[in-house]
Amino acid sequence: DLTVAKGGQASLRRVLRAYSIYDVDVGYCQGMNFIAAMFITYVSEEEAFWLLVAIMKDSPCRMRGLFGEGMSEAHQVLFVAQKLITQFLPRLSRHFAAENVDITMFATQWLLTMYSSHFPFDI
């Protein structure tokens, strides 16, 4: 039973399930688990839920649109990032092009997990 199960995975499931019920338009999207897990590492389950709600809808993060249907806001952010790399790091941009590396190959995960998928938790 999800409501009485103990441990980190059970807490994570409860937080993500609660969020999917709270925001039915977005529901659950892969990537949210990294963010929620990072919160659960440092705060209570309830606080982790409310932190997830806050970063999804409040400034400065407003991540809700990144996880919406079609992930259109994520595509917009990645498009802008690509243009910035081209403008300010032209050598890197040319190297990426020569190696057939698209920004979505590495930056999507960073964006959708707020870098928490690569966050050193021992800080």
C-alpha positions in Angstrom: 0.0 0.0 0.0 1.5 3.3 -1.1 0.2 5.3 1.8 2.0 3.2 4.5 5.1 2.1 2.6 8.3 3.3 4.1 11.6 4.4 2.5 12.8 6.9 -0.1 11.2 5.2 -3.1 7.8 5.2 -1.4 8.2 8.8 -0.4 9.1 9.7 -4.0 6.1 7.8 -5.4 3.8 9.6 -3.0 5.1 13.1 -3.8 5.0 12.4 -7.5 1.5 10.9 -7.3 0.3 13.8 -5.2 1.7 16.2 -7.8 0.0 14.4 -10.7 -3.3 14.7 -8.9 -2.7 18.3 -7.9 -1.8 19.4 -11.5 -3.8 17.0 -13.8 -2.9 19.0 -16.9 0.8 18.3 -16.5 0.5 15.1 -14.4 3.8 13.3 -14.2 6.7 13.6 -16.6 10.1 11.9 -16.5 12.6 14.3 -15.0 10.3 15.3 -12.1 11.6 12.3 -10.2 15.1 13.7 -10.0 13.9 17.1 -8.7 11.5 15.5 -6.2 14.1 13.1 -5.0 16.6 15.9 -4.4 14.0 17.7 -2.3 13.1 14.5 -0.3 16.8 14.1 0.5 16.7 17.4 2.4 13.2 18.0 3.6 10.0 16.2 4.6 7.7 14.6 2.1 5.1 17.4 2.5 7.7 20.1 2.1 9.1 18.3 -1.0 5.6 18.3 -2.5 5.1 22.0 -1.9 8.6 22.8 -3.2 7.8 20.8 -6.4 4.6 22.8 -6.7 6.5 26.1 -6.3 9.2 25.4 -8.8 6.6 24.3 -11.3 4.5 27.4 -11.1 6.3 30.2 -9.3 9.1 32.6 -10.4 11.9 32.3 -11.0 11.7 28.6 -12.2 8.2 28.3 -13.6 9.0 24.8 -14.9 5.4 23.7 -15.5 5.6 24.6 -19.2 8.7 22.6 -19.7 6.7 19.4 -18.8 3.5 20.3 -20.7 2.2 18.4 -23.6 4.7 18.4 -26.5 7.2 20.0 -24.2 7.0 23.2 -26.3 8.6 25.4 -23.7 11.5 23.0 -23.4 12.0 23.1 -27.1 11.9 27.0 -27.0 14.6 27.1 -24.3 16.8 24.7 -26.1 16.4 26.6 -29.3 17.5 29.8 -27.6 20.4 28.0 -26.0 21.5 26.7 -29.4 21.4 30.3 -30.8 23.4 31.6 -27.8 26.0 28.9 -28.3 26.2 29.8 -32.0 26.5 33.5 -31.2 28.9 33.5 -28.2 30.7 30.2 -28.6 31.1 29.9 -32.4 34.0 27.5 -32.2 32.1 25.1 -29.9 29.1 25.4 -32.2 31.1 24.5 -35.3 32.6 21.5 -33.3 29.2 20.3 -32.4 28.1 20.6 -36.0 31.1 18.7 -37.3 30.4 15.9 -34.8 26.7 15.9 -35.4 25.9 16.8 -31.8 22.6 18.5 -31.2 22.0 20.4 -28.0 19.0 18.2 -27.2 21.4 15.2 -26.9 22.8 16.5 -23.6 20.9 19.7 -22.4 17.4 18.3 -22.3 18.1 16.2 -19.2 19.9 19.1 -17.5 17.0 21.4 -18.2 14.2 19.0 -17.1 16.0 17.9 -14.0 17.3 21.3 -13.0 20.7 19.7 -13.1 19.8 17.4 -10.2 20.5 14.3 -12.3 24.2 15.3 -12.1 24.1 17.1 -8.7 26.7 16.0 -6.1 24.6 15.3 -3.1 27.5 15.2 -0.7 27.8 19.0 -0.7 
